[in-house]
Amino acid sequence: MTYEAFVALVERVWAEIPEAFKRELQGVHVLPQAKPEPGLKGVWRLGEYLDPGPPSTFRGFEGLGRHIALYYGSFQKVAGPGFDWEEEVWETFLHELRHHLESLAGQDDLVREDLRRLAEFRRGGRPGGEGR
């Protein structure tokens, strides 16, 4: 799949997501590069939720907003025969939107779950489900 086709797919999927789930989200970015998972060779982040968190004492995050990034290059890295691009875009969006909604609610359950899965993976096990 070309980058342009991927962007069109992301735009189409994004348009199908109800507006209520997008509240206070400032943007979705489709980036061409792959995003390796730090410290895990051959593991790629398909997407991530970018939340500035609480303002710093220097006000460095003020106005930055909340964003979702999808990494086309990472999708390419994991795509093999039978890879369902649309299904993976949906799964990645749903995962990142859960991060967004939990952040709005002041929760971090999915962050803790992701960290647990990464720790398990680093110990040589398979994560208990697919992380995004």
Backbone as a chain_set.jsonl record, in Angstrom:
{"seq": "MTYEAFVALVERVWAEIPEAFKRELQGVHVLPQAKPEPGLKGVWRLGEYLDPGPPSTFRGFEGLGRHIALYYGSFQKVAGPGFDWEEEVWETFLHELRHHLESLAGQDDLVREDLRRLAEFRRGGRPGGEGR", "coords": {"N": [[0.856, -1.172, 0.0], [0.562, 2.177, -0.845], [1.855, 5.276, 0.544], [0.1, 7.418, 0.078], [-2.326, 6.065, -0.426], [-2.647, 4.896, 2.052], [-3.01, 7.152, 3.688], [-5.467, 8.012, 2.638], [-7.072, 5.828, 3.414], [-6.898, 6.045, 6.227], [-8.143, 8.54, 6.558], [-10.73, 7.908, 5.684], [-11.534, 5.932, 7.561], [-11.326, 7.462, 9.899], [-13.372, 9.317, 9.47], [-15.579, 7.768, 9.975], [-15.694, 7.411, 12.675], [-17.471, 8.229, 15.567], [-18.166, 11.604, 16.499], [-18.253, 12.165, 19.241], [-16.231, 10.662, 20.403], [-14.027, 11.97, 19.587], [-13.776, 14.354, 20.873], [-12.081, 17.165, 22.148], [-9.737, 16.408, 20.954], [-7.007, 17.386, 19.167], [-5.783, 16.708, 16.779], [-4.969, 14.358, 14.147], [-2.284, 12.615, 12.955], [-0.646, 11.377, 10.174], [2.172, 9.815, 9.733], [5.064, 9.318, 7.721], [7.245, 7.718, 8.495], [8.679, 4.775, 10.106], [8.221, 3.698, 13.475], [10.228, 2.586, 15.798], [9.982, 0.454, 18.676], [11.418, 1.485, 21.588], [14.297, -0.198, 22.678], [13.434, -2.716, 21.901], [14.157, -4.751, 19.524], [12.969, -5.036, 16.245], [10.319, -4.576, 16.889], [7.523, -2.6, 16.396], [5.879, 0.534, 16.703], [2.619, 1.118, 15.855], [0.939, 3.207, 16.211], [0.454, 6.113, 18.301], [-0.676, 7.832, 21.199], [-0.55, 11.176, 21.853], [-0.215, 13.138, 24.461], [0.095, 16.017, 26.243], [0.061, 16.0, 28.993], [-0.021, 17.132, 32.454], [0.437, 20.684, 32.865], [3.759, 21.946, 32.763], [6.055, 23.448, 35.131], [7.212, 25.403, 33.711], [5.436, 26.011, 31.809], [5.586, 24.724, 29.371], [3.991, 23.005, 27.871], [1.633, 24.195, 27.342], [-1.169, 24.733, 25.337], [-0.432, 22.829, 23.491], [-1.974, 20.51, 23.075], [-3.924, 17.507, 22.337], [-3.155, 14.615, 20.545], [-3.219, 12.091, 17.944], [-0.959, 9.885, 16.516], [-0.215, 8.083, 13.622], [1.872, 5.636, 12.225], [2.92, 5.123, 9.184], [5.178, 3.801, 8.097], [5.696, 1.895, 10.085], [3.443, 0.271, 9.889], [3.978, -0.762, 7.374], [6.266, -2.264, 7.996], [5.262, -4.348, 9.563], [3.408, -5.514, 7.947], [2.44, -8.328, 6.205], [1.886, -11.221, 4.125], [-1.571, -11.4, 3.556], [-2.152, -9.365, 5.317], [-4.378, -7.211, 6.851], [-4.987, -4.158, 6.166], [-7.009, -2.213, 6.683], [-8.368, -3.274, 8.922], [-6.278, -3.241, 10.801], [-5.776, -0.482, 10.949], [-8.195, 0.364, 12.068], [-8.095, -1.042, 14.559], [-5.826, 0.131, 15.675], [-6.577, 2.854, 15.812], [-8.77, 2.593, 17.617], [-7.447, 1.72, 19.905], [-5.746, 3.926, 20.446], [-7.658, 5.929, 20.74], [-8.902, 5.015, 23.034], [-6.838, 5.505, 24.865], [-6.953, 8.299, 24.701], [-9.58, 8.921, 25.658], [-9.431, 7.846, 28.233], [-7.469, 9.508, 29.249], [-8.8, 11.978, 29.247], [-10.612, 11.389, 31.224], [-9.015, 11.235, 33.394], [-7.767, 8.843, 33.904], [-5.553, 5.959, 33.771], [-5.51, 3.315, 32.958], [-5.102, 1.849, 30.53], [-2.546, 2.71, 29.825], [-1.038, 1.584, 31.91], [-1.57, -1.115, 31.363], [-0.386, -1.367, 28.812], [2.312, -0.871, 29.512], [2.775, -3.066, 31.173], [2.512, -5.161, 29.323], [4.66, -4.557, 27.598], [6.814, -4.898, 29.377], [6.6, -7.639, 29.874], [7.089, -8.599, 27.318], [9.721, -7.733, 26.967], [10.962, -9.415, 28.762], [11.064, -11.657, 27.339], [8.765, -13.034, 26.818], [5.586, -13.422, 25.161], [3.499, -10.649, 24.583], [0.424, -10.231, 26.411], [-1.733, -10.164, 24.423], [-2.311, -7.982, 21.646], [-0.484, -5.054, 21.528], [-0.652, -1.632, 20.625]], "CA": [[0.0, 0.0, 0.0], [1.347, 3.414, -0.905], [1.589, 6.244, 1.612], [-1.107, 8.173, -0.289], [-3.476, 5.182, -0.209], [-2.767, 4.743, 3.499], [-3.619, 8.39, 4.182], [-6.887, 7.975, 2.251], [-7.717, 4.84, 4.286], [-6.993, 6.641, 7.556], [-9.171, 9.583, 6.492], [-12.048, 7.256, 5.58], [-11.836, 5.325, 8.86], [-11.52, 8.56, 10.846], [-14.685, 9.915, 9.215], [-16.603, 6.853, 10.497], [-15.662, 7.412, 14.141], [-18.381, 9.257, 16.072], [-17.56, 12.834, 16.997], [-18.148, 12.142, 20.703], [-14.948, 10.065, 20.769], [-12.964, 12.865, 19.114], [-13.813, 15.632, 21.588], [-10.831, 17.675, 22.704], [-8.584, 15.873, 20.221], [-6.621, 18.456, 18.25], [-5.319, 16.283, 15.474], [-4.49, 13.02, 13.798], [-1.149, 12.777, 12.055], [-0.184, 10.167, 9.494], [3.586, 10.08, 9.503], [5.589, 8.307, 6.794], [8.311, 6.888, 9.036], [8.428, 3.704, 11.057], [8.558, 4.091, 14.846], [10.629, 1.399, 16.571], [9.758, 0.452, 20.118], [12.743, 1.578, 22.203], [14.817, -1.362, 23.39], [12.88, -3.986, 21.407], [14.485, -4.894, 18.112], [11.941, -5.649, 15.41], [8.969, -4.256, 17.368], [7.181, -1.289, 15.811], [4.651, 1.207, 17.14], [1.747, 1.485, 14.742], [0.385, 4.508, 16.532], [0.578, 6.516, 19.69], [-1.46, 8.97, 21.678], [0.348, 12.216, 22.328], [-0.918, 13.962, 25.431], [1.139, 16.756, 26.953], [-0.008, 15.821, 30.432], [-0.228, 18.372, 33.197], [1.379, 21.744, 32.493], [5.004, 21.994, 33.525], [6.24, 24.719, 35.831], [7.654, 26.376, 32.721], [4.331, 26.16, 30.863], [6.072, 24.257, 28.088], [3.011, 22.234, 27.12], [0.404, 24.96, 27.181], [-1.639, 24.893, 23.976], [0.027, 21.768, 22.596], [-3.141, 19.72, 22.742], [-3.933, 16.044, 22.319], [-3.035, 14.158, 19.159], [-2.926, 10.699, 17.635], [-0.042, 9.712, 15.391], [-0.131, 6.754, 13.013], [3.161, 5.522, 11.545], [2.811, 4.326, 7.961], [6.35, 2.934, 7.981], [5.536, 0.766, 11.007], [2.464, -0.623, 9.27], [4.704, -1.464, 6.31], [7.192, -3.219, 8.609], [4.558, -5.521, 10.099], [2.513, -6.07, 6.924], [2.889, -9.527, 5.506], [0.791, -11.793, 3.336], [-2.867, -11.426, 4.226], [-2.282, -8.251, 6.259], [-5.602, -6.445, 6.634], [-4.65, -2.772, 6.479], [-8.148, -1.505, 7.276], [-8.582, -3.799, 10.266], [-5.197, -2.757, 11.663], [-5.998, 0.949, 11.185], [-9.287, 0.442, 13.047], [-7.616, -1.479, 15.873], [-4.891, 1.134, 16.187], [-7.381, 4.02, 16.199], [-9.538, 2.299, 18.821], [-6.496, 1.682, 21.013], [-5.312, 5.294, 20.751], [-8.822, 6.661, 21.244], [-9.09, 4.621, 24.44], [-5.878, 6.318, 25.619], [-7.469, 9.666, 24.727], [-10.743, 9.012, 26.54], [-8.966, 7.632, 29.604], [-6.762, 10.723, 29.646], [-9.827, 12.976, 29.566], [-11.262, 10.982, 32.472], [-8.02, 11.185, 34.455], [-7.44, 7.433, 34.137], [-4.386, 5.478, 33.03], [-5.566, 1.853, 32.921], [-4.491, 1.322, 29.315], [-1.112, 2.985, 29.92], [-0.477, 0.545, 32.781], [-1.661, -2.371, 30.63], [0.655, -1.323, 27.781], [3.613, -1.017, 30.184], [2.863, -4.467, 31.616], [2.755, -5.972, 28.129], [6.031, -4.306, 27.146], [7.727, -5.538, 30.33], [6.518, -9.076, 29.602], [7.751, -8.814, 26.034], [11.159, -7.548, 27.2], [11.441, -10.595, 29.477], [11.119, -12.769, 26.395], [7.449, -13.63, 26.61], [4.712, -12.718, 24.226], [2.537, -9.819, 25.314], [-0.901, -10.822, 26.579], [-2.6, -9.484, 23.468], [-1.543, -7.065, 20.805], [-0.438, -3.626, 21.858], [-0.547, -0.776, 19.449]], "C": [[0.903, 1.237, 0.0], [0.988, 4.315, 0.277], [0.295, 7.002, 1.325], [-2.37, 7.341, -0.065], [-3.723, 4.974, 1.285], [-3.435, 5.973, 4.104], [-5.111, 8.399, 3.852], [-7.664, 6.982, 3.12], [-7.917, 5.418, 5.683], [-8.087, 7.712, 7.574], [-10.569, 8.981, 6.454], [-12.453, 6.64, 6.916], [-12.138, 6.414, 9.891], [-12.903, 9.184, 10.701], [-15.819, 9.06, 9.787], [-16.663, 6.844, 12.026], [-16.563, 8.54, 14.646], [-17.638, 10.436, 16.708], [-17.371, 12.83, 18.517], [-16.801, 11.586, 21.161], [-13.764, 10.966, 20.41], [-12.881, 14.172, 19.898], [-12.467, 15.926, 22.235], [-9.578, 17.058, 22.079], [-8.23, 16.88, 19.138], [-6.15, 17.969, 16.89], [-4.988, 14.817, 15.384], [-3.412, 13.237, 12.753], [-0.783, 11.426, 11.472], [1.241, 10.459, 9.055], [4.2, 8.971, 8.655], [6.591, 7.34, 7.412], [7.792, 5.73, 9.885], [8.859, 4.197, 12.428], [8.921, 2.834, 15.629], [10.288, 1.563, 18.046], [11.131, 0.471, 20.784], [13.12, 0.308, 22.972], [14.283, -2.695, 22.929], [13.101, -4.084, 19.9], [13.363, -5.619, 17.367], [10.513, -5.427, 15.874], [8.687, -2.808, 16.985], [5.896, -0.758, 16.414], [3.859, 1.582, 15.904], [1.165, 2.872, 14.962], [0.705, 4.863, 17.955], [-0.272, 7.739, 19.949], [-0.487, 9.949, 22.294], [-0.452, 13.199, 23.175], [0.142, 14.702, 26.231], [1.117, 16.558, 28.451], [-0.228, 17.147, 31.141], [0.807, 19.416, 32.801], [2.628, 21.7, 33.376], [5.103, 23.342, 34.24], [6.679, 25.806, 34.871], [6.59, 26.634, 31.659], [4.71, 25.703, 29.454], [5.037, 23.544, 27.247], [1.744, 23.02, 26.805], [0.059, 25.117, 25.702], [-1.225, 23.796, 23.018], [-1.126, 20.879, 22.156], [-2.887, 18.231, 22.698], [-3.988, 15.588, 20.868], [-2.87, 12.647, 19.097], [-2.0, 10.695, 16.435], [-0.111, 8.265, 14.929], [1.127, 6.728, 12.156], [3.057, 4.559, 10.368], [3.975, 3.344, 7.833], [6.276, 1.733, 8.899], [4.521, -0.236, 10.457], [3.149, -1.434, 8.161], [5.604, -2.553, 6.883], [6.486, -4.487, 9.07], [3.65, -6.188, 9.068], [3.169, -7.273, 6.253], [1.754, -10.024, 4.651], [-0.498, -11.85, 4.161], [-3.083, -10.309, 5.232], [-3.511, -7.436, 5.893], [-5.368, -5.007, 7.109], [-5.795, -2.061, 7.179], [-8.405, -1.978, 8.702], [-7.517, -3.272, 11.236], [-5.32, -1.258, 11.946], [-7.108, 1.121, 12.22], [-8.788, 0.083, 14.439], [-6.689, -0.445, 16.495], [-5.637, 2.387, 16.628], [-8.125, 3.755, 17.507], [-8.641, 2.271, 20.052], [-6.1, 3.105, 21.429], [-6.464, 6.152, 21.253], [-9.136, 6.275, 22.684], [-8.097, 5.383, 25.321], [-6.413, 7.74, 25.787], [-8.617, 9.806, 25.732], [-10.361, 8.774, 27.993], [-8.235, 8.873, 30.116], [-7.757, 11.814, 30.042], [-10.489, 12.682, 30.905], [-10.283, 10.914, 33.641], [-7.622, 9.765, 34.833], [-6.198, 7.042, 33.344], [-4.348, 3.954, 32.95], [-4.854, 1.28, 31.704], [-2.989, 1.59, 29.293], [-0.457, 1.894, 30.762], [-0.499, -0.814, 32.09], [-0.582, -2.447, 29.541], [2.043, -1.525, 28.391], [3.831, -2.444, 30.661], [3.187, -5.379, 30.436], [4.183, -5.794, 27.608], [7.045, -4.971, 28.069], [7.761, -7.044, 30.106], [7.268, -9.419, 28.316], [9.273, -8.706, 26.184], [11.767, -8.741, 27.939], [11.479, -11.825, 28.577], [9.813, -13.483, 26.164], [6.7, -12.886, 25.526], [3.765, -11.862, 25.041], [1.182, -10.497, 25.36], [-1.918, -10.149, 25.698], [-1.767, -8.493, 22.698], [-1.63, -5.659, 21.335], [-0.314, -2.835, 20.588], [0.687, 0.019, 19.634]], "O": [[1.875, 1.318, 0.751], [-0.045, 4.137, 0.921], [-0.517, 7.206, 2.227], [-3.372, 7.856, 0.431], [-4.869, 4.887, 1.727], [-4.329, 5.847, 4.941], [-5.93, 8.757, 4.699], [-8.793, 7.265, 3.519], [-8.999, 5.29, 6.256], [-8.872, 7.774, 8.52], [-11.484, 9.478, 7.11], [-13.591, 6.807, 7.356], [-13.092, 6.301, 10.66], [-13.534, 9.539, 11.697], [-16.904, 9.576, 10.055], [-17.611, 6.307, 12.599], [-16.433, 9.681, 14.203], [-16.613, 10.262, 17.368], [-16.424, 13.433, 19.021], [-16.286, 11.998, 22.2], [-12.643, 10.751, 20.871], [-12.018, 15.006, 19.623], [-11.814, 15.044, 22.792], [-8.483, 17.18, 22.629], [-9.059, 17.193, 18.284], [-6.121, 18.748, 15.937], [-4.761, 14.134, 16.383], [-3.615, 13.964, 11.781], [-0.628, 10.446, 12.202], [1.483, 11.241, 8.135], [3.882, 7.799, 8.854], [6.769, 6.238, 6.893], [6.639, 5.711, 10.316], [9.764, 5.025, 12.535], [8.04, 2.098, 16.073], [10.305, 2.669, 18.585], [11.93, -0.44, 20.565], [12.356, -0.185, 23.802], [14.638, -3.724, 23.504], [12.317, -3.558, 19.11], [12.88, -6.666, 17.798], [9.586, -6.018, 15.321], [9.502, -1.915, 17.219], [4.938, -1.505, 16.614], [4.357, 2.274, 15.016], [0.928, 3.617, 14.011], [1.169, 4.027, 18.73], [-0.545, 8.55, 19.065], [0.309, 9.585, 23.16], [-1.254, 13.981, 22.664], [1.005, 14.069, 26.839], [2.081, 16.92, 29.125], [-0.574, 18.152, 30.52], [1.931, 19.07, 32.44], [2.549, 21.449, 34.578], [4.322, 24.256, 33.976], [6.541, 26.993, 35.166], [6.822, 27.391, 30.716], [4.208, 26.239, 28.466], [5.179, 23.478, 26.026], [0.881, 22.54, 26.071], [0.882, 25.575, 24.91], [-1.618, 23.816, 21.851], [-1.232, 20.537, 20.979], [-1.787, 17.757, 22.983], [-4.766, 16.107, 20.067], [-2.442, 12.009, 20.059], [-2.226, 11.41, 15.458], [-0.072, 7.339, 15.739], [1.415, 7.688, 11.442], [3.099, 3.34, 10.537], [3.768, 2.179, 7.494], [6.744, 0.654, 8.537], [4.722, -1.447, 10.55], [2.926, -2.638, 8.03], [5.696, -3.644, 6.32], [7.047, -5.579, 8.978], [3.175, -7.302, 9.288], [4.312, -7.211, 5.799], [0.76, -9.323, 4.467], [-0.502, -12.291, 5.311], [-4.095, -10.301, 5.934], [-3.663, -7.019, 4.745], [-5.53, -4.689, 8.287], [-5.573, -1.372, 8.175], [-8.636, -1.161, 9.593], [-7.835, -2.9, 12.366], [-5.007, -0.807, 13.048], [-6.982, 1.928, 13.141], [-9.03, 0.819, 15.395], [-6.758, -0.178, 17.695], [-5.363, 2.925, 17.701], [-8.116, 4.596, 18.406], [-9.031, 2.744, 21.12], [-6.117, 3.442, 22.612], [-6.263, 7.015, 22.107], [-9.586, 7.111, 23.468], [-8.46, 5.856, 26.398], [-6.34, 8.316, 26.872], [-8.611, 10.717, 26.56], [-10.899, 9.422, 28.89], [-8.37, 9.241, 31.283], [-7.574, 12.492, 31.054], [-10.878, 13.596, 31.632], [-10.674, 10.573, 34.757], [-7.189, 9.516, 35.958], [-5.834, 7.704, 32.371], [-3.269, 3.365, 32.882], [-4.083, 0.328, 31.829], [-2.231, 0.764, 28.785], [0.569, 1.34, 30.368], [0.452, -1.586, 32.217], [0.06, -3.484, 29.375], [2.858, -2.269, 27.845], [4.939, -2.973, 30.567], [4.037, -6.264, 30.543], [4.834, -6.765, 27.223], [8.028, -5.545, 27.6], [8.828, -7.656, 30.145], [7.991, -10.414, 28.25], [10.018, -9.492, 25.599], [12.947, -9.046, 27.765], [11.879, -12.906, 29.008], [9.756, -14.441, 25.392], [7.144, -11.844, 25.044], [3.277, -12.3, 26.082], [0.828, -11.251, 24.454], [-2.897, -9.603, 26.208], [-0.631, -8.203, 23.073], [-2.72, -5.133, 21.564], [0.106, -3.374, 19.563], [1.029, 0.837, 18.779]]}, "num_chains": 1, "name": "protein.A"}
